[in-house]
Amino acid sequence: MSKYVEKNLGKNETIVKKADRNGLFLVATWIKGILLCWLLLIPTVKAIIATVRFKNVELAVTTKRIIGKIGVASTQALDAPLNKVQNVAVAQPFFGKIFNYGTIQINTAAGEYLFGAIKNADAFKKVIMSQIDQFEEDRLKQQADQMAQAMAGAINR
């Protein structure tokens, strides 16, 4: 991986979980590429392109946001604060259920982001959802502390 997530961490921010990707996602593409290479090498080229795309996807949940990147020459980046995530969904095709991978769909106000071939996609979704809950709890505690300090300051005057 290109360490996109590590390069874009903010102050006091740590990675909670990075998404692992399942290489079995590429098996069918490579089988077609090898078996049909006599057709002007198009299936083989498609398999190589799919592999390069596969290798250039990153997704992680931090203590403050979800960070992700898709692509090589043309990239799409996700950098969404946890409180701005509207929905997280998982889609698993037939082979995804067998080999335990899926596509994670993250919806924010800025748009929809799809990250394919994620190992244990349901477990990763649970990590995202629990981190969103934890972020909200921490935010409420911080607000309560600030309110208590303001009230204590007003009483002491």
C-alpha positions in Angstrom: 0.0 0.0 0.0 1.1 3.5 -0.6 0.6 4.6 3.0 -2.0 7.2 2.1 -3.7 6.9 5.4 -0.6 7.3 7.5 0.4 10.5 5.5 -3.0 12.1 6.2 -3.4 11.5 9.9 -4.3 14.6 11.9 -3.1 15.8 15.3 -4.0 13.3 18.1 -5.5 10.9 15.6 -4.7 7.2 15.5 -5.7 4.4 13.2 -8.3 2.1 14.8 -8.5 -0.4 11.9 -7.3 -0.7 8.3 -9.3 -2.7 5.9 -7.7 -5.8 4.6 -8.4 -6.8 1.0 -9.0 -10.3 -0.3 -7.0 -11.3 -3.4 -9.4 -14.1 -4.3 -11.5 -11.3 -5.8 -9.1 -11.3 -8.8 -9.1 -15.1 -9.4 -11.9 -15.1 -12.0 -10.4 -12.1 -13.8 -7.0 -13.9 -14.1 -8.6 -17.2 -15.2 -10.4 -15.4 -18.0 -7.2 -13.6 -18.9 -5.1 -16.8 -19.1 -7.8 -18.9 -20.9 -8.7 -16.2 -23.4 -5.3 -14.6 -24.0 -5.5 -15.6 -27.6 -8.2 -12.9 -28.2 -5.7 -10.1 -28.8 -4.6 -10.2 -25.2 -7.5 -8.1 -24.1 -8.6 -10.3 -21.1 -5.0 -10.5 -19.9 -4.6 -6.7 -20.1 -7.9 -6.4 -18.2 -6.6 -8.7 -15.5 -3.4 -6.7 -15.1 -5.4 -3.5 -14.9 -7.7 -5.0 -12.3 -4.7 -6.2 -10.2 -3.1 -2.7 -10.3 -6.4 -1.2 -9.2 -6.7 -3.8 -6.5 -3.3 -2.9 -5.1 -4.0 0.8 -5.0 -7.0 0.9 -2.7 -6.7 1.9 1.0 -9.4 2.3 3.6 -9.1 2.9 7.3 -11.0 4.1 10.3 -9.3 6.4 12.8 -10.4 7.9 16.0 -11.8 10.9 14.2 -12.7 10.0 10.6 -12.7 7.5 7.8 -9.9 7.8 5.3 -9.7 6.1 2.0 -8.2 6.2 -1.5 -9.0 4.4 -4.7 -7.1 4.6 -8.0 -3.7 5.1 -9.5 -3.7 7.8 -12.2 -7.2 8.9 -11.6 -7.9 8.8 -7.8 -10.9 9.2 -5.6 -10.2 10.1 -2.0 -12.5 9.8 1.0 -11.8 11.9 4.1 -15.0 12.0 6.1 -15.3 13.0 9.8 -17.1 10.2 11.7 -20.1 12.5 12.5 -20.6 13.2 8.8 -21.0 9.6 7.7 -24.6 9.0 6.8 -24.7 5.3 6.0 -22.4 2.3 5.8 -23.6 -0.7 3.8 -22.1 -4.0 2.8 -22.8 -6.0 -0.4 -21.5 -9.5 -0.9 -21.8 -11.4 -4.2 -22.1 -15.2 -4.2 -18.3 -15.8 -4.2 -17.9 -13.0 -1.7 -20.0 -15.0 0.8 -18.0 -18.1 0.1 -14.5 -16.5 0.3 -15.6 -13.9 2.9 -15.2 -10.6 1.1 -17.5 -7.8 0.2 -17.9 -4.2 -1.0 -18.3 -1.5 1.6 -20.4 1.5 0.5 -19.9 4.6 2.6 -22.4 7.5 2.1 -21.5 11.0 3.2 -22.9 14.5 2.3 -20.1 14.7 -0.3 -21.1 11.5 -2.1 -20.9 7.7 -2.2 -17.7 5.7 -2.0 -17.3 2.0 -2.9 -14.4 -0.1 -1.6 -14.4 -3.6 -3.1 -12.9 -6.9 -2.1 -12.7 -6.0 1.7 -12.0 -9.1 3.9 -14.6 -9.6 6.6 -16.6 -6.7 5.3 -19.3 -7.1 7.9 -16.8 -7.0 10.8 -15.2 -3.9 9.3 -18.6 -2.2 9.1 -19.1 -3.0 12.8 -15.8 -1.3 13.6 -16.9 1.8 11.7 -20.2 1.9 13.4 -18.7 1.4 16.9 -16.2 4.1 16.2 -18.9 6.5 15.1 -20.7 5.7 18.4 -17.5 6.2 20.4 -16.8 9.5 18.6 -20.2 10.8 19.5 -19.9 9.7 23.1 -16.5 11.5 23.4 -17.9 14.6 21.8 -20.8 14.7 24.3 -18.4 14.2 27.2 -16.2 17.0 26.0 -19.2 19.3 25.7 -20.4 18.3 29.2 -16.9 19.0 30.6 -16.8 22.4 28.9 -20.2 23.3 30.2 -19.2 22.2 33.7 -16.1 24.3 33.6 -18.0 27.3 32.3 -20.6 26.9 35.1 -17.9 26.5 37.7 -16.2 29.6 36.5 -19.4 31.6 36.6 -20.1 30.4 40.2 -16.6 31.3 41.4 -17.0 34.9 40.2 
